[in-house]
Amino acid sequence: MKLKIAGAGFVACLVAVSLGGCGNKETPPPPATEAPKVVESATTNAPEAAATATAAEKTAVTAATETTQAVSQAAAEAPKQTAAEATQIQGLIDQAKSLVDQKKYQDALDTLQQLASSKLTQEQQKLVDDLKAQIQKLMTSEAAKSVGGLLGK
């Protein structure tokens, strides 16, 4: 008995759902009288839309041109900056060599210390390291001569 009542209830629910739908309501198509208004609006606004599209295209072309020019300019300036840095680095190395010739070893080391934050090529780094080693060797020999001179008197 319970099974028959449950079966009847189930069938009743299926019928109600199939007749009621899923809750999706379709919007009715617009009345036929609105179509001519849409066409009229589109034809009236067509020149304005074309002008807007043309202006947007010109803006895009201008932006692309300016971007290309900026990239080209940056690419052209990059070697100049590198050359300027290389010239500055070489100037400091030459200055340090000159100070070594004048036996101003501490000043030469101070000059080379300015290169610590610079990006040196392998060749420049080797030159700086060799120059530092030479300065330290000369400073040691000068100190030994000074001590020897003091002890000999």
C-alpha positions as CSV (number, residue, x, y, z in Angstrom):
1,M,0.0,0.0,0.0
2,K,2.7,2.4,0.9
3,L,4.5,1.5,-2.2
4,K,1.5,2.4,-4.4
5,I,1.1,5.8,-2.6
6,A,4.8,6.6,-3.0
7,G,4.7,5.6,-6.7
8,A,1.6,7.7,-7.3
9,G,3.3,10.7,-5.6
10,F,6.4,10.2,-7.7
11,V,4.3,10.1,-10.9
12,A,2.4,13.2,-9.8
13,C,5.7,15.1,-9.2
14,L,7.0,14.1,-12.7
15,V,3.8,15.4,-14.3
16,A,4.0,18.7,-12.4
17,V,7.7,19.2,-13.3
18,S,7.2,18.4,-17.0
19,L,4.2,20.7,-17.2
20,G,5.8,23.5,-15.1
21,G,9.1,23.6,-17.0
22,C,12.6,24.2,-15.5
23,G,12.0,27.8,-14.7
24,N,13.7,29.0,-17.8
25,K,11.6,31.7,-19.3
26,E,12.4,32.8,-22.9
27,T,12.1,36.4,-23.6
28,P,9.7,37.1,-26.4
29,P,11.3,38.5,-29.6
30,P,11.0,42.3,-30.0
31,P,7.9,43.4,-31.8
32,A,8.3,43.9,-35.6
33,T,7.8,47.7,-35.2
34,E,11.1,48.1,-33.3
35,A,13.2,46.6,-36.1
36,P,12.9,49.7,-38.4
37,K,13.9,51.9,-35.5
38,V,17.1,49.9,-35.0
39,V,18.0,50.0,-38.7
40,E,17.3,53.7,-38.8
41,S,19.5,54.3,-35.7
42,A,22.3,52.3,-37.2
43,T,22.3,54.2,-40.5
44,T,22.1,57.5,-38.7
45,N,25.1,56.7,-36.5
46,A,27.2,55.0,-39.1
47,P,29.3,58.1,-40.1
48,E,30.0,58.9,-36.4
49,A,31.1,55.2,-35.8
50,A,33.3,55.4,-38.9
51,A,34.9,58.6,-37.6
52,T,35.5,57.1,-34.2
53,A,37.0,54.0,-35.8
54,T,39.3,56.1,-37.9
55,A,40.4,58.2,-34.9
56,A,41.1,55.0,-32.9
57,E,43.2,53.6,-35.8
58,K,45.2,56.8,-36.1
59,T,45.9,56.8,-32.3
60,A,47.0,53.2,-32.5
61,V,49.4,53.9,-35.4
62,T,50.8,56.9,-33.6
63,A,51.3,54.9,-30.4
64,A,53.0,52.1,-32.3
65,T,55.3,54.6,-34.1
66,E,56.3,56.3,-30.8
67,T,57.0,53.0,-29.2
68,T,59.2,51.9,-32.1
69,Q,61.1,55.2,-31.9
70,A,61.6,54.9,-28.2
71,V,62.9,51.4,-28.5
72,S,65.3,52.4,-31.3
73,Q,66.5,55.4,-29.3
74,A,67.1,53.2,-26.2
75,A,69.0,50.6,-28.3
76,A,71.2,53.4,-29.8
77,E,72.0,54.9,-26.5
78,A,72.9,51.6,-24.7
79,P,76.3,51.2,-26.4
80,K,77.0,54.9,-25.7
81,Q,76.4,54.4,-22.0
82,T,78.6,51.3,-22.1
83,A,81.3,53.1,-23.9
84,A,81.1,56.0,-21.4
85,E,81.3,53.6,-18.5
86,A,84.3,51.9,-20.1
87,T,86.0,55.2,-20.6
88,Q,85.4,56.2,-17.0
89,I,86.7,52.8,-15.7
90,Q,89.8,53.0,-17.9
91,G,90.4,56.6,-16.6
92,L,90.3,55.4,-13.0
93,I,92.7,52.5,-13.8
94,D,95.1,54.9,-15.6
95,Q,94.9,57.3,-12.6
96,A,95.8,54.5,-10.2
97,K,98.8,53.5,-12.4
98,S,99.9,57.1,-12.3
99,L,99.6,57.2,-8.5
100,V,101.7,54.0,-8.3
101,D,104.4,55.6,-10.4
102,Q,104.4,58.6,-8.0
103,K,104.6,56.1,-5.1
104,K,101.2,57.2,-3.7
105,Y,100.1,53.6,-3.0
106,Q,97.3,54.3,-0.7
107,D,95.8,56.9,-3.1
108,A,96.1,54.3,-5.9
109,L,94.2,51.7,-3.8
110,D,91.5,54.3,-2.9
111,T,91.1,55.0,-6.6
112,L,90.8,51.3,-7.4
113,Q,88.2,51.0,-4.6
114,Q,85.9,53.3,-6.6
115,L,85.6,50.5,-9.2
116,A,84.1,48.1,-6.7
117,S,80.6,49.0,-7.6
118,S,81.3,49.0,-11.4
119,K,80.6,46.1,-13.7
120,L,84.0,45.3,-15.0
121,T,84.8,43.1,-18.0
122,Q,87.0,40.1,-17.3
123,E,90.0,41.9,-18.8
124,Q,89.4,45.0,-16.7
125,Q,88.9,42.9,-13.5
126,K,92.2,41.1,-14.2
127,L,94.0,44.4,-14.7
128,V,92.6,45.8,-11.4
129,D,93.5,42.7,-9.5
130,D,97.0,42.7,-10.9
131,L,97.4,46.4,-10.1
132,K,96.2,45.8,-6.5
133,A,98.6,42.9,-6.0
134,Q,101.4,45.1,-7.4
135,I,100.5,48.0,-5.0
136,Q,100.4,45.7,-2.0
137,K,103.8,44.2,-2.9
138,L,105.3,47.7,-3.3
139,M,103.8,48.8,-0.1
140,T,105.2,45.8,1.7
141,S,108.7,46.4,0.2
142,E,108.6,50.1,1.1
143,A,107.6,49.2,4.6
144,A,110.4,46.7,4.9
145,K,112.9,49.3,3.6
146,S,111.6,51.8,6.2
147,V,111.9,49.4,9.0
148,G,115.3,48.3,7.8
149,G,116.5,51.9,7.6
150,L,115.3,52.6,11.1
151,L,117.0,49.5,12.5
152,G,120.3,50.2,10.6
153,K,120.8,53.6,12.1
